Amino acid sequence: MIAGLAPVAGGLMQAGALYGVQWPRGAFRLLQLGHVAAAVILFFWLSWVVIARTTRCRTRPRRRLLHRGAAVASGALAVCAAAPGTGPVGKAIFGCVVAWLALEVCRAQGLNLDKGPGAVAVPRGRAQVWTVVKYTFLACAVGGAATMLLQQAFRLLDTAAVPVMKVDQLSTLGLSSPSDLVFAAVWAVAIEDVVIVAAVIALLTAARRPSWEIYATVCVIEVVLHGYFGLPAVGMALYAAGRVWLYQRYGRLVPLLIGHFAADLWGGVIMPLPLSHRLVAVVVLLIPLLLIERWVQDPAAAEASDSPVLPPARTAQAEGSGPHPAATLTKAP
């Protein structure tokens, strides 16, 4: 609720405006008040969770004071960031504090949102990180491209029954500078990856909910969150489903954040360019991607080929040198 109140409500209001809904000024004022109220709840909730975790028997005094002070300061900063007029900087701060609360809530339930590489060696762990980053970037690109193609298709049809976003995404979101793009990307990875994807999947999985329900929950939230596109926002379901699949398969959060952050920055950079220049930029991007792929995958493949393959253990019964288990049983007198 804290993470999705303002963005989901804003997406619904923008989608309604495309269909001619005239929202009164009081609705926008109520949305701002709700955002501030959510920030106040965030302040008290985060402080309480961190204080409950850092008891005297669990943490040292210096570490306890540091964690509690950081929680209180972050919560207070989130309240200030929720005030009107803070722009992308305020959204980024608020998103990061909400992400911290999501981590603390999952931690209190015994859930770790990033499983890490486990016991695999460094080359294989690096290859796994690259795999998640690469396919996260691809999922974001496919979802964004599907949404843009649907938007262009509806524009060509020029039907009043299906209105779409009239300007580009950067103008709709009010991003006018590179710093605004960076802060918007920080907010996106904090809210969409940590909260909407990782925390929701972890909590629903712990509650033994079916896989289709997890996919449906995340996809619906993401589509509504991008409601300012209009009906083409359904293309963002691909973007959401791909990240859900990656997180369920690998359980890696940090690579998911890196891939999404890179995709948002890259998309924001090439979005104002003409279509031909975008295609050239994609071809240019393939060169460093292929170099990274070779640098990461070659050591992992060499390590896999050098690993000794142990033969299966042979038991005494398989060799015929020992008694059959049934032969060792004796009847009680």
N, C-alpha and C positions, 0 to 999 in steps of 0.2 A: 504493500500500500504506500509506504513512504517513498519507495523508488519510482513507482509508476503513476502516482497521483497526478502530478503536473504534466509530464510528457504524454501520458495516455489521454488525459482529459483534453490537453492541447491538440493532440492529433485528431480526436473526435470532433472538436470544435472547428478545426480547419477543414476537415472533410465535410462537415455540415455546411460550412460557408461556401464550398464549391457547389453544393446543391441548392444554394439560395437561402439557406437558413440565416435569418437576421438575429444574431445574438445580442442581447441587451448589454449595456456597459456593466451592469451589475454582475453578469455572469463572469466576465473577465476579472472583476474585482474579487468575486468569490473564489475564483481559481487562485489568485494571488494569496488571499487569506488562507486558503487550504494548504498552499505550499509552505507558508510560514508556520502554520500549525504542525505540519508534518516535520518541519525542521526542529521545532520545539520538542516533539515526541522523540525525534532522533537524538537530540541532546541528552535527554534523561535516560533513554533506553541504552545508548552506547555507554554512558557513564556507569549505569547500573551493572551491565554485563561485564565490563572490564573490572569494576570493583569486586564483583562476585568471583571473578577468576583469579584475581591477584590478592588472595588472602595471606595472612602471615605464615601459615604452614606450607604454602606453595611457592612463594616468591621471596626473594631477599628485599630488604627495605629500600635500597636504592632503585632496584628494578621496579618494585611496586609503586614507588613515588613517580617514576618516569612514565610508566604505563597509564596510571590514573591521571596524571597531569596532562598527558597527550590526549587522552580520551575527552577530558573536560574541555581542553583548548580546541580540539577538533570539532566537538559538538557546538561550542559557542561560535566558532568560525562558520559552521554550516548554517546557523541561525542568521548570521549577518549576510551570508551569501544568498540566502533565500529572499532577501529584500529586493523589491523591484529596482531595476536599473543596474544590476551587477553584471549583466551580460554573460558572454561565454565563460569568463573567469569564474563567476559565481556558480555557474552550472557545473564546471569542472570540479570545483571545491566540494560542492554538495554531493556530486556523484562519487567522489573518492571516499567521503565520510560514510555514505550509505554502503559502499562496497566494504569498508572496514566493519560496519555493523553486521553485514551478511556473513563475513568471515568469522566474526565472534559468535554469532548465533549458531552457525554450523559447527564451530569448534565446541560449543557447549553441548551439542548433541553427539559429540564424538565423531564428527564428519570432517575429513580433510579434503579440501577442494582441489588440491594439487597432489597427485600421488607420487610425482617425481619419477626419475628413470628407474628406480628400484635397484636391483643388484647387477644390472647389465654393465658392461665395460664402457669406457668413455666414448670410443667411436660409435658403438651402437646407440648409446644414449644421445649423442649428438645427431645421429641420423634420425632418431625418433622425434627429436625436437624440430628438426628441419621438416620432417614429414607433416607434423601438425601445423607448423607455420605456413608451409606451402599450400596445403589444402584448405586452411582457413582463409588465406588470401584468395584462393580460387573460389571458395563458396561465397565470399563477399562480392567478388567480381561477377560471378554468375547471377546472383540475386540482384545486384545493381543493374547489370545489363538487361536482365529480363524485365525489370521495372521500367527502365528507360525505353526499351523496345515497345512495351505495352503503351507507354505514354505517347510515343510517336505514332503508333498505330491508331490510337483513339483520336489524336489530333488530325491525322489524315482523313479519318472517317467524318470528322467535323459534325458529330452528333451531340445535340444538346442534352440527350438522356444520360450521357456518360461524360461529365465534365472532369477535366484533369488539371493538374498544376500548370499554371500559365507561364511561369518563369522557371529558371533553373533552381536546383536544390539549394545552392549556396545563397542565392538571393532570398529564397523563402525562409531559410533559417537565420537570415541576418548576418551572415559571415562575410565580412568585407575586407579582411586582412589575413595574412598568413598566420599570425598569432591566434586569431579567432578560429581558424581551421584546426590548429593544434589543440586548443582548449576544448573544442567540440569533439575532437577525436578522443581526448582523455575522458570526457564525460561518456562517450559512447562505449568505450571498452569497460569502464567502471560499472555502468548501469547494465548494459546489454550482455556483457560476458560474465562478469563476476556475479551479478544478482540474477538476471533473467535466465541465463543459461546454467552456470555452474551451481549456484545456490538452489535454484528451483529443481534442477535435475537431482542433486544430492538429497534434498528433503523429500521429494516425491518418491525417489528410489528407496529411501529409508522407510517411507510409509507403505512400501510394497504396491505402488500404483503401477498399472500396466504401461508398457512402452508407448502405445498409441496415445495415452492420456498425456504423457510427458511431451511428446511431439506436438500434440494439439495445443497444449497450454502455451508453450514457448512460441509456436508459430502464430497463434492468435494475438498474443501480446505484441510481437514484432510487427505484424501487419497493422494493428491499430496504432502502434507507436509511429509508424510512417504513413499515417492516414492523410497527411497533407498532399501526398501524391494523387489522392483520389482512388478510383478503382484499380489503377496499375499497382497499388501497394501490395496486391496479392502476390506479386512477383517476389516480394521479400520473404515469402514462405520458404523459397529455395535457400535463401541466405540463412534463415533460421534453422531449417532442417539439416543443412550441411554441418553447421556448428554443433548442433545437438548430437549428430552421429559421431563427429570427431571426439567430442568430450566423453560420450559413453564408451567409445572404443579405447581411447588412450588415457582418459582421466587427467590430462595435462592442461592446467589453466594458464600458466605463464606463456607458453607458445601460442595459445589461443589469443591472448591479449596482443602479443607481438604481431601476429598475422592480421588481426582486425585493425590494429592501429596503423600498420603500413598500408593496408588496403584503403582506409579512409583518407590518409594523407595523399596517396597516389591518385585516388579518384577525385579529390578536391583540386589537385594540381592540374589534371588534364581536362576537367569538366568544362572550363571556359574555352578550350581550344576547339577549332573546327574538327569535323569528323575525320578528315584525312590526316590531320596532325595527331589525333588520338591514335589512329592505327599505327603511325610511325612511332609514337611513344611506346606502344605495346611491343612492337618489334624490338626497339632499343632495350626495353626492360628484360626481354628474353635472354639477352647476352649475359648480364650478371647472374641471372637466375640459373642458367645452365652451368656457369662457372662454380657457383656455390653448390649446386647439385653434385658436380663431379668431385669437388673438394670434400664434401661430407660423405657421399656414398662410397667412394673408392676405399678409404680406410676401413669402413664397416664391412664391406664385401671381403677385403683381404683378411680381416680378423675372423670372419665367419669361415673362410676357407682354411685358415691356419688352425682353427679349433679342432682338437682331436675328437674323433667320434668313438666313443667307448662301446664295445660289444655288449649285448645284453647279458646279464648275469645268468650263469648256469647253475642250477641247483643240483643237489645230490640225487634227488628223485628223477630229474631229467636225464642224468647220466646213468641211472640204473645202479648206483653204488650204495644206495641207502634204502631202508625199508619204506614201504608205503605208509602214509599217515594212518590208514585204517589198521595196519598191523601193530601199531603201538597201543591200541586201545585194549583194555582188559575189562572183563566182566567183574562186577562186584560180587563177592561171595554171598 
